[in-house]
Amino acid sequence: MLDIIHKLFKIYDYDKDDIKIEYIGIRPGEKLTEELFHNFEKPELSQHNRIYICNIDNDEITEDFLKEIDKFVEEENQMTKEQISAKMLEFV
């Protein structure tokens, strides 16, 4: 992030000392990684070595999704509101 910030400073003609940067660390619930594919998606390399095509098996979506919903229904009584919200966002 710091490299991006310094490049933006240069673009907008700021010195590094013009704006104070405060390091706050990781906040609760902050994601450190991003999942690009679900377990039911089958990524395949395209003609470009950094671009994938994602094929989906509709039968597998239904089966896996229903299992996850069943598991969620069984466990939701022991979950906090935040955990329930996070799990629901996974479903979307």
MOCOR-V479537 format. One record per residue. N is the residue number from 0. RES is the residue in one small letter. BURIAL is 1 if it has 9 or more other C-alpha atoms within 8 Angstrom, else 0. Layout:
N	RES	BURIAL
N	RES	BURIAL
//
This chain:
0	m	0
1	l	0
2	d	0
3	i	0
4	i	0
5	h	1
6	k	0
7	l	0
8	f	1
9	k	1
10	i	0
11	y	0
12	d	0
13	y	0
14	d	0
15	k	0
16	d	0
17	d	0
18	i	0
19	k	0
20	i	0
21	e	0
22	y	0
23	i	0
24	g	0
25	i	0
26	r	0
27	p	0
28	g	0
29	e	0
30	k	0
31	l	0
32	t	0
33	e	0
34	e	0
35	l	0
36	f	0
37	h	0
38	n	0
39	f	1
40	e	1
41	k	1
42	p	1
43	e	0
44	l	1
45	s	1
46	q	0
47	h	0
48	n	0
49	r	0
50	i	0
51	y	1
52	i	0
53	c	0
54	n	0
55	i	0
56	d	1
57	n	0
58	d	0
59	e	0
60	i	1
61	t	0
62	e	0
63	d	1
64	f	0
65	l	0
66	k	0
67	e	0
68	i	0
69	d	0
70	k	0
71	f	1
72	v	0
73	e	0
74	e	0
75	e	0
76	n	0
77	q	0
78	m	1
79	t	0
80	k	0
81	e	0
82	q	0
83	i	1
84	s	0
85	a	0
86	k	1
87	m	0
88	l	0
89	e	0
90	f	0
91	v	0
//
